[in-house]
């Protein structure tokens, strides 16, 4: 007998809590192996001159959609600071390379970090060690990132100073509090080592003309321009979830106060079999870039603090974030046309519509930053980023 959805979610949350504790215990004994691994890599204490930097590797071993999208500002900053360098990104899952294509990444490598895939991890490290990188960036400190970073051959290994991870680095830099948002903190790394002004960079995905055209055609098939197309995603991890009753009340309030007819579409996660409202459409989308192209042409998106919310924000869709247990100043959206609900009992539907429709329908909004650029050669072209792989988690 299959377990219920509630039992399945509770089990997943328990496993996440266990994994969180495991990582804490693991990080306590990292100092010695980090120092040993770093000793056998080609490092230099002197900073490499910017004009000498030809090969850069960035280590971010995390497979959540939100955290993957939060890496975009830093990737753009690296390209700005080192426009002629070849960039390798070490990630945790194959779909990440496809999701981040068109951002100037030359090579995407899956680390295979895990006890079950230890042999693949070792083979990946051996393969990466054959390349002598000029810089290895560790923009977000973690035990897994530190172990991978310490094992690579790089003249400089740069990240923020951390009592548990600094032995993986040659240059542990100040972790300033200039930016509070998790996606922007890493932007203070490079200005500390090279002449570069501290400024926000674009956080948006770059979609191809074909992806945009497919999304626009799908939107036109759903409704005419006088009808609003609104999407929502109900799933979230742990305490970030809202009950079905709270969702029903919120969507009903929005429907009753809408200035135009509305077509509601529920975006379903990999574990959901059907939507909770029979009067609404539902959508299973197995390709994250396809979903991004679709959301780009919607009039609004509503979700708790989850990966799909940040995916919608990354394509400039007007968003309403239900942040009941996380801080939006740290994990919130980076776009301009957004609104936060921190207390679902104080749900002002009219005010939400004013925010969502501030710039008119999605078809008339300003053009997203979608430069026509040549596809960078990566190792992730053979598979699209799928919802099933990504688990739609922040």
BELQUI-V429554 format. One record per pair of residues at least 12 apart in sequence whose C-alpha atoms are under 7 Angstrom apart, sorted by the first residue. I is the first residue (numbers start at 1). J is the second residue. If there is no record, write none. Layout:
BEGIN
i & j
I & J
I & J
END
This chain:
BEGIN
i & j
13 & 237
13 & 238
27 & 143
27 & 164
28 & 164
30 & 164
31 & 164
31 & 167
34 & 147
34 & 150
34 & 167
34 & 168
35 & 167
35 & 168
37 & 150
37 & 151
38 & 150
38 & 151
38 & 168
41 & 151
41 & 152
41 & 153
41 & 154
42 & 153
42 & 154
42 & 155
43 & 153
43 & 154
43 & 155
43 & 156
44 & 155
44 & 156
45 & 170
47 & 156
48 & 156
50 & 194
53 & 85
53 & 134
54 & 84
54 & 85
54 & 86
54 & 134
55 & 85
55 & 86
55 & 87
55 & 133
55 & 134
55 & 135
56 & 85
56 & 86
56 & 87
56 & 88
56 & 133
56 & 134
56 & 135
56 & 136
57 & 87
57 & 88
57 & 89
57 & 133
57 & 135
57 & 136
57 & 137
58 & 88
58 & 89
58 & 90
58 & 136
58 & 137
58 & 138
59 & 89
59 & 90
59 & 91
59 & 137
59 & 138
59 & 145
59 & 149
60 & 90
60 & 91
60 & 138
60 & 140
60 & 145
61 & 90
61 & 91
61 & 92
61 & 144
61 & 145
62 & 91
62 & 92
63 & 92
63 & 93
63 & 390
64 & 390
64 & 393
64 & 394
65 & 307
65 & 390
65 & 392
65 & 393
65 & 394
66 & 306
66 & 307
66 & 310
66 & 393
66 & 394
67 & 394
68 & 96
70 & 183
71 & 183
72 & 203
73 & 183
73 & 184
73 & 201
73 & 202
73 & 203
74 & 186
74 & 187
76 & 201
77 & 201
81 & 196
86 & 106
87 & 105
87 & 106
87 & 107
88 & 105
88 & 106
88 & 107
88 & 108
89 & 105
89 & 107
89 & 108
89 & 109
90 & 108
90 & 109
90 & 110
90 & 111
91 & 109
91 & 110
91 & 111
92 & 110
92 & 111
92 & 112
93 & 110
94 & 110
94 & 380
95 & 383
95 & 384
95 & 385
95 & 386
96 & 385
97 & 380
98 & 380
98 & 381
98 & 384
98 & 385
99 & 288
99 & 289
99 & 385
102 & 206
102 & 375
102 & 376
104 & 376
105 & 376
105 & 378
106 & 376
106 & 377
106 & 378
107 & 377
107 & 378
107 & 379
108 & 378
108 & 379
108 & 380
111 & 124
128 & 152
129 & 152
129 & 153
131 & 153
132 & 153
132 & 154
133 & 153
133 & 154
133 & 155
134 & 154
134 & 155
134 & 156
135 & 154
135 & 155
135 & 156
135 & 157
136 & 149
136 & 154
136 & 156
136 & 157
136 & 158
137 & 157
137 & 158
137 & 159
138 & 158
138 & 159
139 & 159
139 & 186
141 & 165
143 & 165
146 & 165
146 & 168
149 & 168
150 & 168
150 & 169
156 & 170
157 & 169
157 & 170
157 & 171
158 & 170
158 & 171
158 & 172
159 & 171
159 & 172
159 & 173
159 & 189
160 & 172
160 & 173
160 & 174
160 & 175
161 & 173
161 & 174
161 & 175
180 & 329
180 & 330
181 & 329
181 & 330
181 & 331
182 & 330
182 & 331
203 & 314
204 & 314
204 & 315
205 & 314
205 & 315
206 & 369
206 & 370
207 & 370
211 & 290
211 & 293
212 & 293
215 & 293
215 & 294
215 & 297
216 & 294
216 & 297
218 & 294
219 & 297
219 & 298
227 & 260
227 & 261
227 & 262
228 & 260
228 & 261
228 & 262
228 & 263
228 & 299
229 & 262
229 & 263
229 & 264
229 & 298
229 & 299
230 & 262
230 & 263
230 & 264
230 & 265
230 & 298
230 & 299
230 & 300
230 & 301
231 & 264
231 & 265
231 & 266
231 & 267
231 & 300
231 & 301
231 & 302
232 & 265
232 & 266
232 & 267
232 & 301
232 & 302
232 & 303
233 & 266
233 & 267
233 & 268
233 & 302
233 & 303
234 & 303
234 & 304
236 & 304
236 & 305
236 & 306
239 & 325
240 & 304
240 & 305
240 & 324
240 & 325
241 & 304
253 & 349
254 & 349
257 & 349
257 & 350
258 & 353
264 & 280
264 & 281
265 & 280
265 & 281
265 & 282
265 & 283
266 & 280
266 & 281
266 & 282
266 & 283
267 & 282
267 & 283
267 & 284
268 & 282
268 & 283
268 & 284
269 & 392
270 & 387
270 & 388
285 & 387
286 & 386
286 & 387
286 & 388
287 & 384
287 & 385
287 & 386
287 & 387
288 & 385
288 & 386
288 & 387
289 & 385
292 & 311
292 & 312
292 & 315
295 & 312
295 & 317
296 & 312
296 & 315
296 & 316
296 & 317
297 & 362
297 & 363
298 & 317
298 & 362
299 & 317
299 & 318
299 & 361
299 & 362
300 & 317
300 & 318
300 & 319
300 & 356
301 & 317
301 & 318
301 & 319
301 & 320
302 & 319
302 & 320
302 & 321
303 & 320
303 & 321
303 & 322
304 & 321
304 & 322
304 & 323
305 & 321
305 & 322
305 & 323
306 & 392
306 & 393
306 & 394
307 & 392
307 & 393
307 & 394
308 & 392
310 & 333
313 & 333
313 & 334
313 & 335
316 & 335
316 & 368
318 & 337
318 & 338
318 & 356
319 & 337
319 & 338
319 & 339
319 & 356
320 & 338
320 & 339
320 & 340
321 & 339
321 & 340
321 & 341
322 & 340
322 & 341
322 & 342
323 & 340
323 & 341
323 & 342
324 & 342
324 & 343
337 & 355
337 & 356
338 & 355
339 & 355
END
